[in-house]
Amino acid sequence: MNIIQLSLLKNSGCGGGCKFCGLSKTEATGREAIVTASDFQKVYDQASAAEARVELVFQTAGANVIEVLNFLLEMAEVIKRNSHVDLAINPGICTRPDFFDQIANLGIKRYRNNLECSRKLFAEMVPKRPLAQDEKLKSLLLAAEAGLAVDTGWLCGLGETESDVADMMNLLEMARPDAITLNYFDPGESAEIFVHTIPAPERGLAYIELLRGRFPDVELTLGGAYDLWLGNHLNRISNIDGLYLGTFLDHGLRSKSWNAKENLGFVKAG
């Protein structure tokens, strides 16, 4: 299962203050992005053609529950019309149980929130929100209680040590996810300069094997700098289930110009 994103975050930045995210380069946030039903339908059409699911990405830091629900209500007919396409939502952190019940009733099937990295690294990388990771974990558990599939992710390449990797595995086990995305940090996307690991095929492949060994029944997808850290190695990976094949920013519907079916014959269609 491949994944196509529709991002509702403008390029003006995010106030989350995450050092590893290029969108945190400015505190100015654009909160008035307008996505029409036609825009949304185009994403569904591309997802259907690519045997992918759709993931809605909202303003990560400070996402307003009312804003999220209002958007979903506005798009209720589009969601219903395309119920054959799996729809995930990445609305930031929410620890209100009723929110997850409401989005499930609106036809959302998955909730996504990345745990990112070890607790030690998270405190260093997101100093403005040191408790956010605890809330991320709580939101994932609440989503599961509401009957939603739970997706999370590991951002590797931040300079993690063996103890950081062990702690990340522990966090993932606590979250009990249905899907994990291995995101390799791309140095070109960072908000600040810090010590990190240069993307390398050997490390990426080792992490894939580690995740597959610890979570054999979980959907495993690739994201982030996969074009840098795996490159030609992609064609010999047989134990992943998919990858992020498009990113849509400011509803300009810009996607990567390569065909997943032709280039990734090993990827399972779910």
Backbone hydrogen bonds in HBPLUS format (Angstrom, degrees):
<---DONOR---> <-ACCEPTOR-->    atom                        ^
c    i                          cat <-CA-CA->   ^        H-A-AA   ^      H-
h    n   atom  resd res      DA  || num        DHA   H-A  angle D-A-AA Bond
n    s   type  num  typ     dist DA aas  dist angle  dist       angle   num
A0053-ARG N   A0002-ASN O   2.85 MM  51  6.38 150.6  1.94 153.1 157.3     1
A0003-ILE N   A0243-LEU O   3.10 MM 240  6.17 157.8  2.15 142.0 142.1     2
A0245-LEU N   A0003-ILE O   3.12 MM 242  6.11 146.9  2.23 145.2 155.0     3
A0004-ILE N   A0053-ARG O   2.90 MM  49  6.19 167.9  1.91 168.3 172.1     4
A0055-GLU N   A0004-ILE O   2.85 MM  51  6.15 148.4  1.95 155.1 157.7     5
A0005-GLN N   A0246-GLY O   3.46 MM 241  6.28 165.3  2.48 129.2 133.4     6
A0006-LEU N   A0055-GLU O   2.90 MM  49  6.20 156.3  1.95 155.9 157.2     7
A0057-VAL N   A0006-LEU O   2.97 MM  51  6.13 166.9  1.99 147.8 148.5     8
A0007-SER N   A0248-PHE O   2.85 MM 241  5.63 156.2  1.91 154.4 161.7     9
A0008-LEU N   A0057-VAL O   2.72 MM  49  5.87 173.6  1.72 172.4 170.5    10
A0014-CYS N   A0023-LEU O   2.47 MM   9  5.32 135.4  1.66 154.1 151.0    11
A0021-CYS N   A0018-CYS O   3.20 MM   3  5.56 165.0  2.23 113.4 118.1    12
A0019-LYS N   A0125-MET O   2.90 MM 106  5.23 173.3  1.90 156.5 157.6    13
A0191-ALA N   A0019-LYS O   2.88 MM 172  5.04 149.7  1.97 137.4 145.4    14
A0192-GLU N   A0019-LYS O   3.30 MM 173  5.25 147.4  2.42 145.1 139.3    15
A0024-SER N   A0021-CYS O   3.01 MM   3  5.63 163.9  2.03 117.9 123.2    16
A0022-GLY N   A0189-GLU O   2.48 MM 167  4.69  91.7  2.24 153.6 176.2    17
A0025-LYS N   A0022-GLY O   3.28 MM   3  5.68 149.4  2.38 117.2 116.8    18
A0040-PHE N   A0036-THR O   3.07 MM   4  6.41 163.4  2.10 152.9 156.6    19
A0041-GLN N   A0037-ALA O   2.91 MM   4  6.11 155.0  1.97 145.1 152.2    20
A0042-LYS N   A0038-SER O   3.02 MM   4  6.26 151.0  2.11 146.7 153.6    21
A0043-VAL N   A0039-ASP O   3.25 MM   4  6.65 150.0  2.34 146.2 153.5    22
A0044-TYR N   A0040-PHE O   3.11 MM   4  6.49 158.3  2.16 148.8 154.7    23
A0045-ASP N   A0041-GLN O   2.84 MM   4  6.13 154.4  1.90 150.4 158.0    24
A0046-GLN N   A0042-LYS O   3.02 MM   4  6.30 157.0  2.08 146.8 151.8    25
A0047-ALA N   A0043-VAL O   2.90 MM   4  6.14 152.6  1.98 147.9 156.4    26
A0048-SER N   A0044-TYR O   2.87 MM   4  6.12 157.2  1.93 152.7 158.1    27
A0049-ALA N   A0045-ASP O   3.08 MM   4  6.31 158.9  2.12 145.7 151.1    28
A0050-ALA N   A0046-GLN O   3.04 MM   4  6.17 143.5  2.17 142.2 151.3    29
A0052-ALA N   A0047-ALA O   2.80 MM   5  4.62 176.7  1.80 144.5 145.6    30
A0051-GLU N   A0048-SER O   3.33 MM   3  5.13 164.6  2.36 100.4 104.4    31
A0054-VAL N   A0086-ASP O   2.99 MM  32  6.36 156.2  2.04 167.0 171.9    32
A0088-ALA N   A0054-VAL O   2.78 MM  34  6.11 164.5  1.80 159.1 164.6    33
A0056-LEU N   A0088-ALA O   3.04 MM  32  6.30 165.4  2.06 139.7 140.0    34
A0090-ASN N   A0056-LEU O   2.65 MM  34  5.76 150.6  1.73 167.9 176.2    35
A0058-PHE N   A0090-ASN O   2.93 MM  32  6.13 169.5  1.95 145.2 147.6    36
A0067-GLU N   A0064-ASN O   3.04 MM   3  5.19 114.5  2.48 100.1 115.5    37
A0068-VAL N   A0064-ASN O   3.01 MM   4  6.35 161.9  2.05 158.4 163.3    38
A0069-LEU N   A0065-VAL O   2.95 MM   4  6.18 170.7  1.96 155.1 157.3    39
A0070-ASN N   A0066-ILE O   2.84 MM   4  5.93 158.4  1.89 149.3 155.9    40
A0071-PHE N   A0067-GLU O   3.02 MM   4  6.21 158.6  2.07 147.8 152.9    41
A0072-LEU N   A0068-VAL O   3.08 MM   4  6.36 164.4  2.10 152.0 156.2    42
A0073-LEU N   A0069-LEU O   2.88 MM   4  6.09 152.6  1.96 148.6 156.3    43
A0074-GLU N   A0070-ASN O   2.93 MM   4  6.15 154.1  2.00 146.8 153.7    44
A0075-MET N   A0071-PHE O   3.03 MM   4  6.27 141.7  2.18 145.4 155.9    45
A0076-ALA N   A0073-LEU O   3.23 MM   3  4.94 164.6  2.26 103.8 104.9    46
A0079-ILE N   A0075-MET O   2.95 MM   4  6.20 164.6  1.97 162.4 167.1    47
A0080-LYS N   A0076-ALA O   2.94 MM   4  6.11 160.4  1.98 146.9 152.4    48
A0081-ARG N   A0077-GLU O   2.88 MM   4  6.00 157.1  1.93 144.8 151.4    49
A0082-ASN N   A0078-VAL O   3.08 MM   4  6.22 136.3  2.28 141.3 151.7    50
A0083-SER N   A0080-LYS O   3.37 MM   3  5.16 146.7  2.49 114.1 108.5    51
A0085-VAL N   A0082-ASN O   2.92 MM   3  5.75 169.8  1.93 127.6 131.1    52
A0109-LYS N   A0087-LEU O   3.06 MM  22  5.74 157.2  2.11 157.1 164.4    53
A0110-ARG N   A0087-LEU O   3.33 MM  23  6.49 141.4  2.49 145.0 144.7    54
A0089-ILE N   A0110-ARG O   3.01 MM  21  6.20 142.8  2.15 131.2 140.2    55
A0112-ARG N   A0089-ILE O   2.89 MM  23  5.99 158.5  1.94 159.3 156.3    56
A0099-PHE N   A0096-ARG O   3.06 MM   3  5.55 140.3  2.22 113.9 124.2    57
A0101-ASP N   A0097-PRO O   3.39 MM   4  6.78 153.7  2.47 147.0 154.3    58
A0102-GLN N   A0098-ASP O   2.97 MM   4  6.18 155.3  2.04 148.4 154.8    59
A0103-ILE N   A0099-PHE O   3.03 MM   4  6.34 161.1  2.07 151.8 155.8    60
A0104-ALA N   A0100-PHE O   3.09 MM   4  6.13 150.6  2.18 138.9 146.9    61
A0105-ASN N   A0101-ASP O   3.10 MM   4  6.32 151.2  2.18 142.5 149.9    62
A0106-LEU N   A0102-GLN O   3.16 MM   4  6.43 128.5  2.44 137.4 150.9    63
A0106-LEU N   A0103-ILE O   3.18 MM   3  4.97 134.5  2.39  90.0 102.6    64
A0108-ILE N   A0103-ILE O   3.06 MM   5  5.59 156.8  2.12 161.5 155.1    65
A0107-GLY N   A0104-ALA O   3.18 MM   3  5.42 163.1  2.21 108.4 112.4    66
A0149-ALA N   A0109-LYS O   3.01 MM  40  6.29 169.5  2.02 157.0 153.6    67
A0111-TYR N   A0149-ALA O   2.95 MM  38  6.34 158.8  2.00 167.3 170.9    68
A0151-ASP N   A0111-TYR O   2.90 MM  40  6.08 169.5  1.91 160.9 160.1    69
A0113-ASN N   A0151-ASP O   3.09 MM  38  6.54 154.0  2.16 153.9 157.2    70
A0117-CYS N   A0115-LEU O   2.95 MM   2  6.06 130.6  2.20 113.0  98.1    71
A0116-GLU N   A0153-GLY O   3.09 MM  37  5.94 138.3  2.28 147.2 153.0    72
A0155-LEU N   A0116-GLU O   2.49 MM  39  4.75 165.0  1.51 136.9 142.6    73
A0122-PHE N   A0118-SER O   2.82 MM   4  5.96 156.4  1.87 152.0 159.6    74
A0123-ALA N   A0119-ARG O   3.15 MM   4  6.28 158.4  2.20 142.9 147.0    75
A0124-GLU N   A0120-LYS O   3.31 MM   4  6.63 142.9  2.45 139.0 148.8    76
A0124-GLU N   A0121-LEU O   3.05 MM   3  5.06 123.3  2.39  94.4 109.3    77
A0125-MET N   A0121-LEU O   2.76 MM   4  5.96 154.1  1.83 154.7 162.8    78
A0126-VAL N   A0122-PHE O   2.80 MM   4  5.67 149.1  1.90 151.7 156.9    79
A0129-ARG N   A0126-VAL O   3.08 MM   3  5.66 151.6  2.16 115.9 123.8    80
A0132-ALA N   A0129-ARG O   3.06 MM   3  5.38 164.2  2.09 116.0 121.0    81
A0135-GLU N   A0131-LEU O   3.37 MM   4  6.76 155.5  2.43 148.0 154.7    82
A0136-LYS N   A0132-ALA O   2.81 MM   4  6.11 146.9  1.92 148.8 159.0    83
A0137-LEU N   A0133-GLN O   3.05 MM   4  6.32 162.4  2.08 150.6 153.4    84
A0138-LYS N   A0134-ASP O   3.05 MM   4  6.31 157.4  2.10 143.5 150.0    85
A0139-SER N   A0135-GLU O   2.88 MM   4  6.06 157.5  1.93 148.3 154.1    86
A0140-LEU N   A0136-LYS O   3.05 MM   4  6.34 153.2  2.12 150.0 156.8    87
A0141-LEU N   A0137-LEU O   3.13 MM   4  6.43 156.4  2.19 148.9 154.6    88
A0142-LEU N   A0138-LYS O   2.96 MM   4  6.21 154.4  2.03 150.6 157.9    89
A0143-ALA N   A0139-SER O   2.97 MM   4  6.14 153.6  2.04 144.9 151.8    90
A0144-ALA N   A0140-LEU O   3.13 MM   4  6.39 155.4  2.19 143.5 149.5    91
A0145-GLU N   A0141-LEU O   3.08 MM   4  6.35 151.9  2.16 142.9 150.3    92
A0146-ALA N   A0142-LEU O   3.11 MM   4  6.40 136.2  2.31 140.5 151.7    93
A0146-ALA N   A0143-ALA O   3.09 MM   3  5.13 129.7  2.35  95.3 108.8    94
A0148-LEU N   A0143-ALA O   3.08 MM   5  5.46 156.8  2.13 156.2 148.9    95
A0147-GLY N   A0144-ALA O   3.01 MM   3  5.16 159.3  2.05 107.6 112.9    96
A0178-ASP N   A0150-VAL O   2.78 MM  28  5.26 154.5  1.85 142.6 151.5    97
A0179-ALA N   A0150-VAL O   3.16 MM  29  6.51 143.4  2.30 155.2 154.3    98
A0152-THR N   A0179-ALA O   3.01 MM  27  6.40 158.2  2.06 149.1 154.1    99
A0181-THR N   A0152-THR O   2.91 MM  29  6.40 145.8  2.03 139.2 150.2   100
A0154-TRP N   A0181-THR O   2.93 MM  27  6.33 153.3  2.00 156.7 163.5   101
A0183-ASN N   A0154-TRP O   2.84 MM  29  5.93 164.0  1.87 156.5 161.0   102
A0156-CYS N   A0183-ASN O   2.81 MM  27  6.20 149.2  1.91 162.8 172.2   103
A0185-PHE N   A0156-CYS O   2.88 MM  29  5.99 169.8  1.89 158.4 161.0   104
A0197-THR N   A0157-GLY O   2.92 MM  40  4.61 174.5  1.92 122.0 123.7   105
A0164-ASP N   A0161-THR O   3.10 MM   3  5.04 120.7  2.46  93.5 108.5   106
A0165-VAL N   A0161-THR O   3.03 MM   4  6.37 155.9  2.09 151.5 157.6   107
A0166-ALA N   A0162-GLU O   2.96 MM   4  6.24 158.7  2.01 148.6 154.3   108
A0167-ASP N   A0163-SER O   2.97 MM   4  6.14 155.6  2.03 142.6 149.0   109
A0168-MET N   A0164-ASP O   2.93 MM   4  6.15 150.7  2.02 145.5 153.7   110
A0169-MET N   A0165-VAL O   3.02 MM   4  6.32 155.9  2.08 150.4 156.0   111
A0170-ASN N   A0166-ALA O   3.11 MM   4  6.38 148.7  2.21 141.6 150.1   112
A0171-LEU N   A0167-ASP O   2.96 MM   4  6.28 154.8  2.02 149.6 155.8   113
A0172-LEU N   A0168-MET O   2.97 MM   4  6.21 163.7  2.00 153.8 157.7   114
A0173-GLU N   A0169-MET O   3.01 MM   4  6.20 152.4  2.09 142.8 150.2   115
A0174-MET N   A0170-ASN O   3.06 MM   4  6.35 148.9  2.16 145.0 153.2   116
A0175-ALA N   A0171-LEU O   3.05 MM   4  6.35 146.8  2.16 146.5 155.6   117
A0176-ARG N   A0172-LEU O   3.18 MM   4  6.40 132.8  2.42 141.8 153.0   118
A0219-GLU N   A0178-ASP O   3.02 MM  41  6.26 157.7  2.07 152.6 145.5   119
A0180-ILE N   A0219-GLU O   2.82 MM  39  6.24 159.7  1.87 170.1 174.4   120
A0221-THR N   A0180-ILE O   2.96 MM  41  6.35 163.7  1.99 152.1 157.4   121
A0182-LEU N   A0221-THR O   2.86 MM  39  6.31 159.7  1.90 162.6 159.3   122
A0223-GLY N   A0182-LEU O   3.01 MM  41  5.99 152.6  2.08 144.5 137.9   123
A0225-ALA N   A0184-TYR O   2.93 MM  41  5.29 164.9  1.96 142.2 147.3   124
A0189-GLU N   A0186-ASP O   2.84 MM   3  5.61 169.5  1.85 130.7 134.1   125
A0190-SER N   A0187-PRO O   3.42 MM   3  5.55 173.0  2.42 108.8 110.7   126
A0204-GLY N   A0200-ALA O   3.11 MM   4  6.32 170.1  2.12 159.4 162.6   127
A0205-LEU N   A0201-PRO O   2.84 MM   4  5.96 168.6  1.85 159.1 161.8   128
A0206-ALA N   A0202-GLU O   3.02 MM   4  6.12 151.6  2.10 141.3 149.3   129
A0207-TYR N   A0203-ARG O   2.98 MM   4  6.24 153.3  2.05 150.0 156.6   130
A0208-ILE N   A0204-GLY O   3.02 MM   4  6.32 150.1  2.11 146.9 155.4   131
A0209-GLU N   A0205-LEU O   3.07 MM   4  6.35 159.9  2.11 146.7 151.2   132
A0210-LEU N   A0206-ALA O   2.93 MM   4  6.19 152.2  2.01 143.8 152.0   133
A0211-LEU N   A0207-TYR O   2.94 MM   4  6.13 168.6  1.96 152.1 153.9   134
A0212-ARG N   A0208-ILE O   2.92 MM   4  6.09 163.4  1.95 151.8 157.0   135
A0213-GLY N   A0209-GLU O   2.92 MM   4  6.00 148.5  2.02 142.5 150.9   136
A0214-ARG N   A0210-LEU O   3.01 MM   4  6.23 157.6  2.06 151.3 156.8   137
A0215-PHE N   A0211-LEU O   2.77 MM   4  5.70 151.4  1.85 150.0 158.0   138
A0218-VAL N   A0215-PHE O   3.25 MM   3  5.47 166.7  2.27 112.4 116.4   139
A0241-ASP N   A0220-LEU O   2.74 MM  21  5.39 169.4  1.75 158.1 161.2   140
A0222-LEU N   A0242-GLY O   3.07 MM  20  6.61 143.4  2.21 133.1 141.3   141
A0244-TYR N   A0222-LEU O   3.15 MM  22  6.61 150.9  2.23 168.5 177.3   142
A0228-LEU N   A0225-ALA O   2.84 MM   3  5.25 142.2  1.99 110.6 122.1   143
A0229-TRP N   A0225-ALA O   2.88 MM   4  6.14 165.8  1.90 163.5 168.0   144
A0230-LEU N   A0226-TYR O   3.13 MM   4  5.51 146.2  2.25 129.8 135.5   145
A0231-GLY N   A0226-TYR O   3.41 MM   5  6.84 155.8  2.47 149.9 156.6   146
A0233-HIS N   A0230-LEU O   2.76 MM   3  5.05 158.6  1.81 140.0 136.5   147
A0234-LEU N   A0231-GLY O   3.21 MM   3  6.05 171.3  2.22 123.0 125.5   148
A0236-ARG N   A0233-HIS O   3.02 MM   3  5.66 167.3  2.04 121.5 125.3   149
A0237-ILE N   A0234-LEU O   3.22 MM   3  5.50 170.9  2.23 116.0 116.5   150
A0252-GLY N   A0249-LEU O   3.08 MM   3  6.06 162.1  2.12 128.7 130.8   151
A0263-ASN N   A0259-ASN O   2.97 MM   4  6.11 164.6  1.99 158.7 163.3   152
A0264-LEU N   A0260-ALA O   2.75 MM   4  5.20 141.1  1.90 138.2 146.3   153
A0267-VAL N   A0264-LEU O   3.00 MM   3  5.57 156.7  2.06 117.2 123.8   154
